[in-house]
């Protein structure tokens, strides 16, 4: 059973920054494209950012480009989501997702259905 564990969520003020982390086993992480999604109250889960296995390819939801940054540390089997200049609209549960691939794949995987493995989520609340 693949387990993903998110951390780093919390309550911040608008304009603040926050960095989320997602860890999993070394075996899984080394074979997975990683992504972050989020789900605000009453809304559908939406794609935030994705990164290829090597980290050479990153991609973002258009509305979040410039404020959010995804990265990964393959030695620590950890993916990160750096969120700057947070807005109240960024309030949501943030989920880490993993898509294991046989070979390195730099395509952009932005759909929920692309990902089989999910974390439990971490709450991010941005107050005005």
C-alpha positions in Angstrom: 0.0 0.0 0.0 1.5 3.3 -1.1 1.3 6.0 1.5 1.8 9.7 1.0 2.0 12.0 3.9 1.6 15.7 3.7 2.8 18.2 6.2 3.2 22.0 6.6 -0.4 23.2 6.5 -1.7 25.7 8.9 -3.3 29.1 9.5 -1.6 32.1 8.0 -2.5 35.7 7.0 -3.0 37.0 3.5 0.4 37.8 2.0 2.3 35.2 4.0 4.1 32.2 2.7 3.9 28.5 3.5 5.7 25.4 2.3 4.0 22.1 2.2 5.9 18.8 2.1 4.9 15.3 0.9 6.9 12.2 1.7 6.5 8.6 0.7 8.7 5.5 0.4 12.0 5.8 -1.6 10.8 3.0 -3.9 7.6 4.9 -4.8 9.1 8.3 -4.9 11.9 7.4 -7.3 9.4 6.1 -9.8 6.7 8.8 -9.5 5.6 12.0 -11.1 4.3 14.1 -8.2 1.6 16.7 -8.0 -0.4 18.9 -5.6 -4.1 19.4 -5.8 -6.4 21.3 -3.6 -10.0 21.3 -2.6 -11.8 24.3 -1.2 -15.1 24.0 0.7 -17.9 23.3 -1.6 -15.7 23.0 -4.7 -14.2 20.3 -6.7 -10.6 19.2 -6.2 -8.4 21.0 -8.6 -4.9 20.7 -10.0 -2.2 23.0 -8.5 1.2 21.9 -9.7 3.1 18.9 -11.0 6.7 17.7 -11.3 8.4 15.0 -13.3 10.4 12.2 -11.7 13.7 13.9 -12.3 12.4 17.3 -11.4 13.4 18.7 -14.8 9.8 19.4 -15.8 7.3 21.5 -13.6 3.9 22.8 -14.5 1.2 24.8 -12.8 -2.4 25.8 -12.9 -2.4 29.0 -14.9 -3.9 31.1 -12.1 -1.1 30.1 -9.7 1.9 30.6 -11.8 4.4 33.0 -10.2 3.1 32.5 -6.7 3.4 28.7 -6.2 6.5 26.6 -6.9 6.8 22.8 -6.8 10.1 21.0 -6.2 11.4 17.7 -5.1 14.3 16.3 -3.2 14.8 12.8 -4.5 17.4 12.0 -1.8 14.8 12.7 0.8 11.9 11.3 -1.1 10.0 14.5 -0.5 8.1 16.8 -2.7 7.5 20.4 -1.8 5.0 23.1 -2.6 6.2 26.6 -1.9 3.3 29.1 -1.7 3.9 32.8 -1.6 1.7 35.8 -1.4 -1.2 33.7 -0.2 -4.7 34.9 -0.8 -7.8 34.1 1.2 -9.0 32.2 -1.9 -6.1 29.8 -1.4 -7.8 28.4 1.6 -8.3 24.6 0.9 -7.2 21.2 1.8 -4.0 20.5 -0.1 -3.4 16.9 -1.4 -0.3 15.3 -2.6 -0.6 12.8 -5.4 1.8 10.3 -7.1 1.7 8.7 -10.5 4.2 5.9 -10.9 5.6 5.4 -14.3 7.8 2.6 -15.8 10.0 5.1 -17.6 10.7 8.8 -17.1 7.7 10.7 -18.4 7.8 14.5 -18.8 4.2 14.9 -19.9 1.9 17.2 -17.9 -0.5 15.2 -15.8 -3.1 17.5 -14.5 -6.2 15.4 -14.1 -7.3 13.7 -11.0 -7.7 10.4 -12.9 -4.0 10.5 -13.8 -3.1 9.8 -10.2 -3.6 6.6 -8.3 -1.9 7.4 -5.0 -3.1 10.2 -2.7 -2.3 11.6 0.7 -4.8 12.4 3.4 -4.5 16.2 2.8 -3.3 19.1 4.9 -5.4 22.1 5.7 -4.3 25.5 4.6 -6.3 28.5 5.9 -5.5 32.0 4.9 -7.1 34.8 6.9 -7.7 38.3 5.7 
